[in-house]
Amino acid sequence: MRQGFRSPLGGFGPPLMPTIKVLLAANISVFVLQSMLGHSAARFWFDTFFGLVPSKAVMGLHVWQFGTYMFLHLDFWHLFWNMFILWMFGSELASLWGRRGFLQYYFISGAGAGLVYFLLMPLIEPASAYIPLIGASGACFGLLMAYGLLFPERKVMLWFLIPVKVKWFVLGIGLFELMSMWRADSVGHLAHLGGLLFGYIYLRGGKKWVDGLLRNRRKRKAGSRFRVVDENKPGNGRSNGREDVDRILEKISREGLGSLTPEEQDILRRASRK
C-alpha cells in the first residue's frame, strides 16, 4: 500500500504522540529481533509461537497469539507501511481518545482481525491453519476505519498525487480487500477486513458494551478490597456509611483509584477490615 497522506494538523505528518512512540518502538524492536534470528530454526519457532497459527491458537491453548501476532512482521516494507499508517492515522486518534482509549481500540481491532482470520481462512484454504499470520495490518485497518468514520470529509493524497476524501478511501480499500480475499497470495486480506469490521462494530455501539464490562470488573475488584462497616455501630461516624463508600466505589469504577481525594482514601481505609 503506497498512499501519501497530508495531515489535517498541518505539515506533512501529525505530531508523534507518546502512545504511538511506544507502539512503534515495540514493533521495531521485535522486527530487529526477528532479523537477528535470520532464517534459522529459532526464527521459525519464534514466528510460530508468537504469530497467529489457527491450529494452535485455541485448540493448542496459544491464546496469547491473538495479541502477539500483530507485533511480528515479514520484512522491512511490511513493517514500514504498517508503522506509517499507525503514525499518520493513529496519532490524532491517540490525541483524541487518550492512551487507554486508543490502546483499547487498537488491540480490539487487531485481535478481532485475528479472530476473523482464525474462523474463516482455514475454511477457504485448509493449509493456512498451520501457517502463522503476522503483522499489525489488522489493527492498522481498524485505525483507517476509525479515521474514516470520525473525519469522513478530510482528504488523503492517494499515491502522493490524487486528493481523495477519507470516507471514499476507506470504502475503496475495503472493497479491494473483499475482492482480493480469494487471491492466492501471502497477504492476510481476511485479517484486513476483520480489522475494518471490528473497528466499525466497536465505534457503532461495541465501545459501550466493552466499557460496561471493564467498569463492572473494576467495580468488583475495588469492592473486593473493602468491606463496609455498619454505619449504625457505636464509634462509626457518617464518613464510614454505606452511601459514602458506594459513592466512592462508583467513582473508582469510572475513573480508577488514582482519582480519589485524600479524604475519600481515608474513608475507605476506615471502612475496610483486614
BELDA-V774818 format. One record per pair of residues at least 12 apart in sequence whose ideal C-beta (glycine too) atoms are under 10 Angstrom apart, sorted by the first residue. I is the first residue (numbers start at 1). J is the second residue. Records with the same first field share a line. If there is no record, write none. Layout:
I->J ; J
This chain:
1->77 ; 81 ; 82 ; 84 ; 85 ; 137 ; 140 ; 141 ; 144 ; 173 ; 176 ; 192
2->77 ; 81 ; 84 ; 158 ; 159 ; 160
3->81 ; 84 ; 85 ; 88 ; 156 ; 157 ; 158 ; 159 ; 160 ; 162 ; 164 ; 169 ; 173
4->84 ; 88 ; 156 ; 157 ; 158 ; 159 ; 160 ; 161 ; 162
5->84 ; 85 ; 87 ; 88 ; 89 ; 147 ; 154 ; 155 ; 156 ; 157 ; 158 ; 160 ; 166 ; 169
6->88 ; 154 ; 155 ; 156 ; 157 ; 160 ; 163
7->87 ; 88 ; 89 ; 91 ; 92 ; 154 ; 156
8->92 ; 147 ; 151 ; 153 ; 154 ; 155 ; 156 ; 166
9->91 ; 92 ; 95
12->88 ; 157
13->84 ; 87 ; 88 ; 91
14->87 ; 88 ; 89 ; 90 ; 91 ; 92 ; 93 ; 94 ; 95
15->87 ; 91 ; 92 ; 94 ; 95
16->87 ; 90 ; 91 ; 94
17->87 ; 90 ; 91 ; 92 ; 93 ; 94 ; 95 ; 96 ; 98 ; 99 ; 102
18->94 ; 99
19->90 ; 91 ; 93 ; 94 ; 95 ; 97 ; 98 ; 99 ; 100 ; 101 ; 102 ; 103 ; 106
20->83 ; 86 ; 87 ; 88 ; 89 ; 90 ; 91 ; 92 ; 93 ; 94 ; 95 ; 102 ; 106
21->87 ; 91 ; 94
22->99 ; 103
23->70 ; 71 ; 83 ; 86 ; 87 ; 90 ; 94 ; 102 ; 103 ; 106 ; 136 ; 139
24->79 ; 83 ; 86 ; 87 ; 90
26->70 ; 71 ; 136
27->70 ; 71 ; 72 ; 73 ; 79 ; 82 ; 83 ; 86 ; 135 ; 136
28->71 ; 73 ; 79 ; 83
29->71
30->46 ; 50 ; 68 ; 70 ; 71 ; 72 ; 73 ; 79 ; 134
31->71 ; 72 ; 73 ; 74 ; 75 ; 76 ; 78 ; 79 ; 80 ; 83
32->79
33->46 ; 72
34->46 ; 47 ; 50 ; 71 ; 72 ; 73 ; 74 ; 75 ; 79 ; 134
35->73 ; 75 ; 76 ; 79
44->132
46->72 ; 132
47->69 ; 72 ; 74 ; 131 ; 132 ; 133 ; 134
48->62 ; 65 ; 130 ; 131 ; 132 ; 134
49->62 ; 64 ; 65 ; 68 ; 132
50->62 ; 64 ; 65 ; 67 ; 68 ; 69 ; 70 ; 71 ; 72 ; 132 ; 134
51->65 ; 68 ; 69 ; 70 ; 71 ; 72 ; 74 ; 114 ; 131 ; 132 ; 133 ; 134 ; 135
52->64 ; 65 ; 66 ; 67 ; 68 ; 69 ; 70 ; 72 ; 110 ; 111 ; 113 ; 114 ; 115 ; 117 ; 118 ; 121 ; 131 ; 132 ; 133 ; 134 ; 135 ; 138 ; 188 ; 191
53->65 ; 69 ; 118 ; 128 ; 129 ; 130 ; 131 ; 132 ; 133 ; 134
54->114 ; 117 ; 118 ; 119 ; 120 ; 121 ; 122 ; 126 ; 128 ; 129 ; 130 ; 131 ; 132 ; 133
55->118 ; 122 ; 128 ; 129 ; 130 ; 131
56->129 ; 130 ; 132
57->69 ; 114 ; 115 ; 117 ; 118 ; 129 ; 132 ; 133
58->115 ; 118 ; 119
59->129
63->111
65->111 ; 114 ; 118 ; 132 ; 133 ; 134
66->107 ; 110 ; 111 ; 112 ; 113 ; 114 ; 115 ; 117 ; 118 ; 133
67->107 ; 110 ; 111 ; 114
68->114 ; 134
69->110 ; 111 ; 113 ; 114 ; 117 ; 132 ; 133 ; 134 ; 135 ; 136 ; 138 ; 188 ; 191
70->82 ; 106 ; 107 ; 109 ; 110 ; 111 ; 113 ; 114 ; 133 ; 134 ; 135 ; 136 ; 137 ; 138 ; 139 ; 140 ; 191 ; 195
71->110 ; 134 ; 135 ; 136 ; 139
72->132 ; 133 ; 134 ; 135 ; 136
73->134 ; 135 ; 136 ; 137
74->132 ; 134 ; 135 ; 186 ; 187
78->134 ; 135 ; 136 ; 137 ; 186 ; 187
79->135 ; 136
81->135 ; 136 ; 137 ; 140
82->135 ; 136 ; 137 ; 138 ; 139 ; 140 ; 141
83->136 ; 140
84->140
85->136 ; 137 ; 139 ; 140 ; 141 ; 143 ; 144 ; 147
86->106 ; 136 ; 139 ; 140 ; 143
88->140 ; 143 ; 144 ; 147 ; 156
89->140 ; 141 ; 142 ; 143 ; 144 ; 145 ; 146 ; 147 ; 148 ; 151 ; 156 ; 166
90->102 ; 105 ; 106 ; 139 ; 140 ; 142 ; 143 ; 144 ; 146 ; 147
91->143
92->143 ; 146 ; 147 ; 150 ; 151 ; 154
93->105 ; 106 ; 142 ; 143 ; 146 ; 147 ; 150 ; 151
94->106 ; 143
96->146 ; 150 ; 151
97->146 ; 150 ; 207
100->214 ; 256
101->207 ; 211
102->143 ; 146
104->202 ; 207 ; 210 ; 211 ; 214
105->139 ; 142 ; 143 ; 145 ; 146 ; 198 ; 199 ; 202 ; 203 ; 206 ; 207 ; 210
106->136 ; 139 ; 140 ; 142 ; 143 ; 146 ; 195 ; 199
107->139 ; 142
108->139 ; 142 ; 195 ; 198 ; 199 ; 201 ; 202 ; 206 ; 207 ; 210
109->136 ; 138 ; 139 ; 140 ; 141 ; 142 ; 143 ; 144 ; 145 ; 146 ; 194 ; 195 ; 196 ; 197 ; 198 ; 199 ; 200 ; 201 ; 202 ; 203
110->135 ; 136 ; 137 ; 138 ; 139 ; 140 ; 141 ; 142 ; 143 ; 191 ; 194 ; 195 ; 198 ; 199
111->138 ; 139 ; 142 ; 194 ; 195 ; 198
112->138 ; 139 ; 142 ; 191 ; 194 ; 195 ; 196 ; 197 ; 198 ; 199 ; 201 ; 202 ; 206
113->133 ; 135 ; 136 ; 137 ; 138 ; 139 ; 140 ; 141 ; 142 ; 188 ; 190 ; 191 ; 192 ; 193 ; 194 ; 195 ; 196 ; 197 ; 198 ; 199
114->133 ; 138 ; 139 ; 188 ; 190 ; 191 ; 194 ; 195 ; 198
115->138 ; 191 ; 194 ; 197 ; 198
116->138 ; 188 ; 190 ; 191 ; 192 ; 193 ; 194 ; 195 ; 196 ; 197 ; 198
117->133 ; 138 ; 188 ; 189 ; 190 ; 191 ; 192 ; 193 ; 194 ; 195
118->133 ; 190 ; 191 ; 194
119->190 ; 194
120->181 ; 190 ; 191 ; 193 ; 194
121->133 ; 181 ; 188 ; 189 ; 190 ; 191 ; 194
124->181 ; 182 ; 189 ; 190
125->182 ; 184 ; 190
128->188 ; 190
131->186
133->188 ; 190 ; 191
134->188 ; 191
135->187 ; 188 ; 191 ; 192
136->195
137->177 ; 187 ; 188 ; 189 ; 191 ; 192 ; 194 ; 195
138->188 ; 190 ; 191 ; 192 ; 193 ; 194 ; 195 ; 196 ; 197 ; 198 ; 199
139->191 ; 195 ; 198 ; 199
140->192 ; 195
141->170 ; 173 ; 174 ; 177 ; 191 ; 192 ; 193 ; 194 ; 195 ; 196 ; 197 ; 198 ; 199
142->192 ; 194 ; 195 ; 196 ; 197 ; 198 ; 199 ; 200 ; 202 ; 203
143->195 ; 199
144->156 ; 166 ; 169 ; 170 ; 173 ; 174 ; 192 ; 195 ; 196 ; 199
145->170 ; 173 ; 174 ; 195 ; 196 ; 197 ; 198 ; 199 ; 200 ; 201 ; 202 ; 203
146->170 ; 196 ; 199 ; 200 ; 202 ; 203
147->166 ; 167 ; 169 ; 170 ; 199
148->165 ; 166 ; 167 ; 168 ; 169 ; 170 ; 171 ; 173 ; 174 ; 196 ; 199 ; 200 ; 203
149->166 ; 167 ; 170 ; 199 ; 200 ; 203 ; 204
150->166 ; 203
151->165 ; 166 ; 167
152->165 ; 166 ; 167 ; 168 ; 169 ; 170 ; 171
153->165 ; 166 ; 167
154->166 ; 167 ; 169
155->168 ; 169
156->168 ; 169 ; 170
157->169
158->172
170->196 ; 199 ; 200
171->196
173->192 ; 193 ; 196
174->192 ; 193 ; 196 ; 197 ; 200
176->189 ; 192
177->189 ; 190 ; 191 ; 192 ; 193 ; 194 ; 195 ; 196
178->190 ; 192 ; 193 ; 196
180->192 ; 193
181->193
211->254
214->253
215->250 ; 252 ; 253 ; 254
216->253
217->253
218->249 ; 252 ; 253 ; 254 ; 255 ; 256 ; 257
219->249 ; 250 ; 252 ; 253 ; 254
220->249 ; 253
221->252 ; 253 ; 257
222->248 ; 249 ; 250 ; 251 ; 252 ; 253 ; 256 ; 257 ; 268
223->245 ; 246 ; 249 ; 252 ; 253
225->249 ; 252 ; 257 ; 268 ; 272
226->245 ; 248 ; 249 ; 252 ; 267 ; 268 ; 269 ; 271 ; 272 ; 273
227->245 ; 271 ; 272 ; 273 ; 274
228->240 ; 241 ; 242 ; 243 ; 244 ; 245 ; 246 ; 249 ; 268 ; 271 ; 272 ; 273
229->241 ; 242 ; 245 ; 270 ; 271 ; 272 ; 273
230->242
231->243 ; 244 ; 245 ; 271
236->270 ; 271
237->267 ; 270
238->267
239->263 ; 264 ; 266 ; 267 ; 270 ; 271
240->267 ; 268 ; 270 ; 271 ; 272
241->267 ; 271
242->271
244->264 ; 267 ; 268 ; 271
245->264 ; 267 ; 268 ; 270 ; 271 ; 272
247->264 ; 267
248->260 ; 261 ; 263 ; 264 ; 265 ; 267 ; 268 ; 271
249->268
251->264
252->264 ; 268
